[in-house]
Amino acid sequence: MAEEEEYFVNIREPSELRRNLLETSRQVVLSLQKYEHFKVSKRKEELDILKKTLREINELMSRLKKELPSSKSKNLPKIPEKRIVSVSKKPEIASLEKDLAEIEKKLSGIR
């Protein structure tokens, strides 16, 4: 390892420099505090808006439930069950390959 060289710098009025650094640090901390306060107040505003919106949604949902017919009604048509049908793609691929071969055969006959 290389030996580090030491340098000494003469500072005129070190107490003044220290005071300036501390004042700047104080201003930075105050700015950070203001920013945090702003974030908290902004979040509170957004939460208030969200609560208001949720109240409106709940009110509209209750109105909608009142307007809709009850689910115990016997007049509702029955919904047919959906069946899941599995389709294998291999026959389709074989069929397409066969069609492709026929088309290529016709093309070679035309040339």
C-alpha positions in Angstrom: 0.0 0.0 0.0 1.2 3.5 -0.8 1.6 5.7 2.2 -0.9 8.5 2.3 0.4 12.0 2.4 -1.0 14.4 4.9 -1.9 18.0 4.0 -2.6 20.8 6.4 -4.6 23.8 5.4 -4.7 27.0 7.3 -8.2 28.2 7.9 -8.7 31.8 8.8 -11.4 32.4 11.3 -12.3 28.7 11.9 -15.1 29.7 14.3 -16.8 31.7 11.5 -16.5 28.8 9.1 -18.0 26.5 11.7 -20.8 28.9 12.4 -21.6 29.1 8.7 -21.6 25.3 8.4 -23.9 24.9 11.4 -26.3 27.6 10.1 -26.4 25.8 6.7 -27.1 22.5 8.4 -29.8 24.1 10.4 -31.5 25.4 7.3 -31.3 22.0 5.6 -33.0 20.4 8.6 -35.7 23.0 8.7 -36.3 22.5 5.0 -36.6 18.8 5.5 -39.1 19.3 8.4 -41.2 21.5 6.2 -41.1 18.9 3.4 -42.2 16.2 5.8 -45.0 18.4 7.1 -46.1 19.0 3.5 -46.1 15.3 2.7 -48.2 14.5 5.8 -50.7 17.2 5.0 -50.9 16.2 1.3 -51.5 12.6 2.4 -54.2 13.7 4.7 -55.9 15.6 1.9 -55.8 12.6 -0.3 -57.2 10.3 2.4 -60.1 12.8 2.9 -60.8 12.7 -0.8 -60.7 8.9 -0.8 -63.1 8.7 2.2 -65.5 11.1 0.5 -65.4 9.0 -2.7 -66.0 5.7 -0.8 -69.0 7.2 1.0 -70.4 8.2 -2.4 -69.8 4.7 -3.8 -71.5 3.1 -0.7 -74.5 5.4 -1.1 -74.8 4.6 -4.8 -74.4 0.9 -4.1 -77.2 1.0 -1.5 -79.5 2.8 -4.1 -78.6 0.3 -6.7 -79.5 -2.6 -4.4 -82.9 -1.0 -3.7 -83.6 -0.7 -7.4 -82.6 -4.2 -8.4 -85.1 -7.0 -8.0 -84.5 -9.4 -5.1 -82.3 -12.4 -5.8 -85.0 -14.8 -4.4 -87.3 -14.1 -7.3 -88.5 -17.2 -9.1 -89.0 -15.5 -12.4 -85.4 -15.2 -13.2 -84.3 -17.3 -16.2 -81.8 -20.0 -15.5 -78.3 -19.5 -16.9 -77.1 -22.6 -18.6 -73.8 -24.0 -17.3 -70.8 -23.5 -19.5 -69.1 -26.7 -20.6 -65.3 -26.8 -21.0 -64.5 -28.7 -24.1 -60.9 -29.7 -24.7 -59.8 -29.5 -28.3 -56.6 -31.2 -29.4 -54.7 -29.2 -31.9 -52.9 -32.1 -33.4 -55.6 -33.0 -36.0 -55.9 -29.4 -37.0 -52.1 -29.1 -37.5 -52.1 -32.3 -39.5 -55.0 -31.1 -41.6 -53.2 -27.8 -42.2 -50.0 -29.5 -43.1 -51.9 -31.6 -45.6 -53.5 -28.6 -47.2 -50.2 -26.8 -47.3 -48.6 -29.8 -49.1 -51.4 -29.8 -51.7 -51.1 -26.0 -52.3 -47.3 -26.4 -52.7 -47.9 -29.3 -55.1 -50.2 -27.2 -57.2 -47.8 -24.3 -57.2 -45.0 -26.5 -58.4 -47.2 -27.7 -61.2 -47.9 -24.1 -62.4 -44.3 -23.2 -62.7 
